[in-house]
């Protein structure tokens, strides 16, 4: 998380509503608002240099459970998320998986993107979909590759190649604020160009700098605003 005071409580509440046991760990990348204060008493708060991969790696390494769910600070879980996740992990061949996605507002373009998230393609498994992985698998693969962008796709791509990656039927709900701030179609087109660049092999550092020009995330070495888990 990073400067998510307006949204972190909803994310925490959606986890707290699930059947225990669970540990809630939030990894802060240097928030200057009340984000950390709103987590106190509700989660273990860790501090980390900013950057999604760095923060998520810090989080799972501190986790004690057999499986870890990575949740963006502006994303909430459905009521029976843990039930479906546990049922999936009851199969010993499953190493991890991802939820479907929906947005918190209705818009044709966002609806189309949500529909695409039903496809069983690791290439569409962005972090805002709620990725879960067995802790032992994270140890085996050394967690997230510390890329400045698309570390989520890199992880899911690796898991799908290993053969134990699954797609759940429940949907998490994520914020549409970036799309509304920058224009839904414009923001989606920008995201598509970056995504395409990643898949054809463009240096992630170049893609991250392009992403930063729209002032939407904070990552190591750049003034960005993206790290929210």
ChimeraX attribute file (.defattr): number of C-alpha atoms within 10 A of each C-alpha:
attribute: neighborCount
match mode: 1-to-1
recipient: residues
	/A:1	30
	/A:2	25
	/A:3	21
	/A:4	22
	/A:5	20
	/A:6	13
	/A:7	19
	/A:8	25
	/A:9	18
	/A:10	16
	/A:11	19
	/A:12	23
	/A:13	13
	/A:14	16
	/A:15	21
	/A:16	17
	/A:17	14
	/A:18	16
	/A:19	12
	/A:20	9
	/A:21	8
	/A:22	15
	/A:23	15
	/A:24	17
	/A:25	21
	/A:26	28
	/A:27	28
	/A:28	27
	/A:29	24
	/A:30	15
	/A:31	15
	/A:32	11
	/A:33	13
	/A:34	13
	/A:35	21
	/A:36	23
	/A:37	11
	/A:38	17
	/A:39	18
	/A:40	11
	/A:41	8
	/A:42	16
	/A:43	16
	/A:44	15
	/A:45	17
	/A:46	15
	/A:47	16
	/A:48	18
	/A:49	14
	/A:50	27
	/A:51	27
	/A:52	33
	/A:53	22
	/A:54	23
	/A:55	24
	/A:56	25
	/A:57	18
	/A:58	20
	/A:59	23
	/A:60	23
	/A:61	14
	/A:62	12
	/A:63	16
	/A:64	11
	/A:65	14
	/A:66	11
	/A:67	20
	/A:68	22
	/A:69	20
	/A:70	20
	/A:71	25
	/A:72	25
	/A:73	27
	/A:74	23
	/A:75	27
	/A:76	27
	/A:77	25
	/A:78	15
	/A:79	14
	/A:80	12
	/A:81	22
	/A:82	18
	/A:83	12
	/A:84	14
	/A:85	21
	/A:86	11
	/A:87	9
	/A:88	18
	/A:89	20
	/A:90	10
	/A:91	10
	/A:92	8
	/A:93	11
	/A:94	17
	/A:95	23
	/A:96	26
	/A:97	25
	/A:98	29
	/A:99	27
	/A:100	22
	/A:101	25
	/A:102	24
	/A:103	18
	/A:104	14
	/A:105	14
	/A:106	10
	/A:107	12
	/A:108	11
	/A:109	12
	/A:110	20
	/A:111	15
	/A:112	11
	/A:113	16
	/A:114	16
	/A:115	13
	/A:116	14
	/A:117	23
	/A:118	17
	/A:119	13
	/A:120	16
	/A:121	14
	/A:122	23
	/A:123	16
	/A:124	18
	/A:125	26
	/A:126	19
	/A:127	23
	/A:128	25
	/A:129	26
	/A:130	26
	/A:131	21
	/A:132	22
	/A:133	25
	/A:134	18
	/A:135	20
	/A:136	15
	/A:137	15
	/A:138	20
	/A:139	11
	/A:140	8
	/A:141	12
	/A:142	11
	/A:143	21
	/A:144	20
	/A:145	16
	/A:146	17
	/A:147	19
	/A:148	22
	/A:149	26
	/A:150	21
	/A:151	20
	/A:152	24
	/A:153	20
	/A:154	19
	/A:155	21
	/A:156	27
	/A:157	17
	/A:158	14
	/A:159	22
	/A:160	18
	/A:161	10
	/A:162	11
	/A:163	12
	/A:164	16
	/A:165	21
	/A:166	22
	/A:167	20
	/A:168	15
	/A:169	13
	/A:170	19
	/A:171	21
	/A:172	23
	/A:173	22
	/A:174	22
	/A:175	18
	/A:176	18
	/A:177	14
	/A:178	14
	/A:179	14
	/A:180	13
	/A:181	10
	/A:182	14
	/A:183	12
	/A:184	18
	/A:185	14
	/A:186	12
	/A:187	16
	/A:188	17
	/A:189	12
	/A:190	15
	/A:191	13
	/A:192	12
	/A:193	12
	/A:194	20
	/A:195	18
	/A:196	12
	/A:197	15
	/A:198	18
	/A:199	10
	/A:200	8
	/A:201	8
	/A:202	13
	/A:203	13
	/A:204	17
	/A:205	12
	/A:206	15
	/A:207	18
	/A:208	21
	/A:209	17
	/A:210	13
	/A:211	19
	/A:212	18
	/A:213	12
	/A:214	14
	/A:215	14
	/A:216	15
	/A:217	21
	/A:218	22
	/A:219	23
	/A:220	17
	/A:221	10
	/A:222	15
	/A:223	15
	/A:224	20
	/A:225	18
	/A:226	21
	/A:227	25
	/A:228	28
	/A:229	27
